[in-house]
Amino acid sequence: MSATWQHRLAERGVDRRLWLLLPATIFVLLLFVYPFLYGLSLSFQPTDGGGVLANYSKFFSDAYQRDTIATTLKIALPAALLNVLAAVPIAFRLRGRFRGKRLLTTILVVPITLGTVLTAQGLLNYLGPTGWLNRLLLSLHIVDDPIRLTNNYWGVFFSLVITGFPFAFLLVLSYLSGIDPTLERAAATLGASRAQRFRRITLPLLAPGLATTFLLTFVLAFSVFPSAVLVGNPAGSTRVISLAAYQAAYEQYDYSYASAIAMVMGAVELVVVAIVLVWRSRLYTGSTGGKG
């Protein structure tokens, strides 16, 4: 009976191995597609009436809410860019085999295990007004007053760099490992310097991967929430869009308006992703000659 059923599916062009996709498909539908569609429909059902686009009109007509988009971009874009730029030279140096590589790699990815709250606590202890850095600077009479590096823009920025760098580093390292080293050796035999080899061979092959790494770290940074509260100024310079959505949902209990803010947040991310992907498509997309 089972063989007959499988034979009928094969006649209709259905490979039984496709059934292996069923659990993953159900998972995506239940945890991603359905919540998104539900939130999208809820955003068009304003609590106070006024039409299906009332929530969006309310958001963009309120400068206090609308400015959260620019605030979040000002934090997320530089943090993602710095993470990628910092990851490239370190990953480039660590791509070879040498003693202590595993230890160094482990140290670089340790922040993944810390979590946002512990990272914020560490920043307050090190960079806060009474932290170690300010106490050292004051004791050496380098500054007269403590430098404010927390509870403002810089506190959130440093937190995103610390938590986002390990992801960027691991991704860049994986992309670099896929580039065939014989390409650089061949260029070296032709007289190319190290800088020329990096600029003309490694970087063009690595650029599409850097674009992908930037996008992943940007999306991670754009959804910043705990850091904006713990080491930022949530009522002022670090009032990000995710905080606006949270306040609408759990302080004002306006879930429809909160859904609209979440949709705006997603739309902004998609715009940035689309821009980077268009730029990425113009880069070299051929084989990197990797080792597998």
C-alpha positions in Angstrom: 0.0 0.0 0.0 2.8 2.3 0.9 4.7 1.6 -2.3 1.6 2.2 -4.3 1.1 5.6 -2.6 4.7 6.6 -3.2 4.4 5.5 -6.8 1.3 7.7 -7.3 3.1 10.7 -5.8 6.1 10.1 -8.1 3.8 10.0 -11.1 2.6 13.5 -10.1 6.1 14.8 -9.8 6.2 14.8 -6.0 9.4 13.5 -4.5 8.9 11.9 -1.2 12.1 13.7 0.1 10.1 17.0 -0.2 8.1 15.8 2.8 11.3 16.5 4.9 10.5 20.2 4.3 7.1 19.9 6.0 8.3 20.4 9.6 10.4 23.5 8.7 7.5 24.9 6.6 5.1 24.5 9.5 7.6 26.1 11.8 8.1 29.1 9.6 4.3 29.5 9.0 3.5 29.4 12.7 6.3 31.5 14.1 7.0 34.0 11.3 4.4 34.2 8.6 1.3 34.1 10.8 2.5 36.6 13.4 3.6 39.0 10.6 0.2 38.7 8.8 -1.7 39.1 12.0 0.4 42.2 13.0 -0.1 43.7 9.5 -3.8 43.2 9.7 -4.0 44.6 13.2 -2.1 47.7 12.2 -5.0 48.5 9.8 -7.6 48.3 12.6 -7.0 51.5 14.7 -8.5 51.5 18.1 -9.8 55.1 17.8 -11.1 54.7 14.3 -10.3 57.1 11.5 -9.6 54.8 8.6 -7.3 51.9 7.9 -4.2 54.1 7.7 -5.0 56.1 10.8 -2.2 54.4 12.8 0.4 55.2 10.2 -0.8 58.7 9.8 -0.6 59.1 13.6 2.9 57.9 13.7 4.3 60.0 10.8 2.4 63.1 11.9 4.0 63.0 15.4 7.6 64.2 15.3 8.4 62.6 18.6 7.5 59.2 17.2 8.7 59.8 13.6 12.2 60.9 14.8 12.7 57.4 16.3 13.5 56.2 12.8 16.4 58.6 12.4 17.6 57.9 16.0 17.7 54.2 15.4 19.4 54.5 12.0 22.0 56.8 13.6 22.9 54.1 16.1 22.5 51.0 14.0 24.2 52.0 10.7 27.5 53.2 12.3 27.6 50.2 14.7 27.1 47.7 11.9 29.7 49.4 9.7 32.3 49.5 12.5 31.7 45.9 13.3 32.4 44.9 9.7 35.4 47.1 9.3 36.9 45.9 12.5 36.2 42.2 11.7 38.0 42.3 8.3 41.6 42.9 9.4 41.3 40.6 12.5 39.7 37.8 10.5 42.2 38.2 7.7 45.1 37.7 10.2 43.4 34.7 11.9 42.5 32.8 8.7 45.8 31.0 8.6 47.0 28.2 11.0 49.2 29.2 13.9 49.6 28.3 17.6 46.9 30.0 19.8 44.4 30.6 17.0 41.6 28.7 18.8 42.3 30.6 22.0 42.2 34.0 20.2 39.0 33.1 18.3 37.4 32.0 21.6 38.3 35.3 23.3 36.9 37.3 20.4 33.5 35.5 20.4 33.1 35.4 24.2 30.7 38.5 24.1 28.1 36.3 22.5 27.8 34.4 25.8 27.5 37.6 27.9 24.1 38.8 26.9 22.9 42.4 26.6 22.2 42.9 30.4 25.7 41.7 31.5 27.3 43.8 28.7 25.4 46.8 29.9 26.5 46.2 33.5 30.1 45.9 32.4 29.9 49.2 30.5 28.5 50.9 33.5 31.3 49.5 35.7 34.0 50.4 33.2 32.8 53.6 31.5 30.2 55.0 33.9 30.6 58.3 35.8 32.1 56.3 38.7 33.6 53.6 36.5 37.3 52.5 36.3 38.1 54.6 33.3 36.8 57.9 34.7 38.5 57.2 38.1 41.8 56.6 36.3 41.5 59.7 34.2 40.6 61.8 37.3 43.4 60.3 39.4 45.9 61.2 36.6 44.4 64.7 36.4 43.7 64.2 32.7 40.2 65.4 33.0 38.5 67.6 35.6 35.0 66.0 35.3 33.9 62.5 34.5 33.5 61.8 30.8 29.9 60.8 29.9 30.2 57.5 28.0 27.0 55.9 29.3 23.3 56.7 29.6 23.6 58.4 26.2 24.3 57.6 22.5 27.8 56.3 23.2 26.6 53.8 25.8 24.2 52.2 23.3 26.8 52.4 20.5 29.5 50.6 22.5 27.0 48.0 23.6 26.0 47.2 20.0 29.6 47.0 18.9 30.5 44.6 21.7 27.6 42.3 21.1 27.6 42.5 17.3 31.3 42.1 16.6 31.5 38.4 17.3 28.8 37.7 14.7 30.5 39.9 12.1 33.9 38.4 12.9 32.7 34.8 12.5 30.9 35.6 9.2 33.9 37.4 7.7 36.2 34.6 8.8 34.1 32.0 7.1 34.0 34.0 3.9 37.8 34.5 4.0 38.3 30.8 4.6 36.4 30.1 1.3 38.8 32.2 -0.8 41.4 30.0 -2.4 44.8 31.1 -1.1 46.5 30.0 -4.3 45.0 33.0 -6.0 47.1 35.3 -3.8 50.2 33.2 -4.1 49.8 33.4 -7.9 49.6 37.1 -7.7 52.6 37.2 -5.5 54.7 35.4 -8.0 53.8 38.1 -10.5 55.2 40.7 -8.2 52.0 42.0 -6.5 52.6 43.4 -3.1 50.5 42.4 -0.1 48.4 45.5 -0.3 47.8 45.0 -4.0 46.8 41.4 -3.5 44.3 42.4 -0.8 42.9 45.3 -2.9 42.7 43.5 -6.2 42.0 39.9 -5.3 40.8 39.4 -1.7 38.6 42.4 -1.3 36.6 41.9 -4.6 36.0 38.3 -3.7 35.1 39.2 -0.1 32.9 42.2 -0.9 29.6 40.3 -1.4 30.2 38.5 1.9 30.9 41.8 3.6 27.5 43.2 2.3 25.7 40.2 3.7 27.6 40.5 7.0 26.7 44.2 7.2 23.0 43.4 6.7 22.9 40.8 9.4 24.7 43.0 11.9 22.5 46.0 10.9 19.3 44.0 11.5 20.6 42.9 14.8 21.5 46.5 15.8 18.3 48.0 14.4 16.2 46.0 16.8 18.1 47.4 19.8 16.0 47.6 22.9 17.6 46.6 26.2 20.8 48.6 25.6 18.8 51.7 24.8 17.2 51.5 28.2 20.1 50.2 30.3 23.0 52.3 29.0 21.2 54.9 27.0 18.8 57.7 27.4 15.4 56.1 26.5 13.5 59.4 27.0 15.9 61.4 24.8 18.8 60.7 22.6 18.4 56.9 22.4 14.6 56.6 22.1 14.6 54.0 19.4 11.7 52.8 17.3 11.5 49.5 19.2 11.0 51.4 22.4 8.2 53.4 20.8 6.5 50.1 19.8 6.9 48.8 23.3 5.5 51.9 24.9 2.5 51.8 22.6 1.8 48.2 23.4 2.5 47.9 27.1 2.1 51.4 28.4 -0.7 52.7 26.3 -2.2 49.2 25.6 -2.8 50.2 22.0 -1.8 47.0 20.2 -3.0 48.2 16.9 -0.8 51.3 17.0 2.1 49.2 18.3 1.7 46.8 15.3 1.8 49.8 12.9 5.1 51.0 14.5 6.5 47.4 14.2 5.5 47.4 10.5 7.2 50.7 9.9 10.3 49.3 11.7 10.3 46.3 9.4 9.7 48.5 6.3 12.8 50.7 7.1 14.9 47.6 7.6 13.7 46.2 4.2 14.6 49.5 2.5 18.2 49.3 3.9 18.4 45.7 3.0 17.2 46.3 -0.6 19.7 49.2 -1.1 22.6 47.0 0.1 21.5 44.0 -2.0 21.3 46.2 -5.1 24.8 47.3 -4.4 25.9 43.7 -3.7 24.5 42.6 -7.0 26.9 45.0 -8.8 29.9 43.3 -7.1 31.7 40.2 -8.1 29.4 37.2 -7.7 31.5 34.4 -9.2 33.1 31.5 -7.5 35.7 32.3 -4.9 37.7 29.3 -5.7 37.1 28.0 -2.1 38.3 24.8 -0.6 34.8 23.4 -0.3 
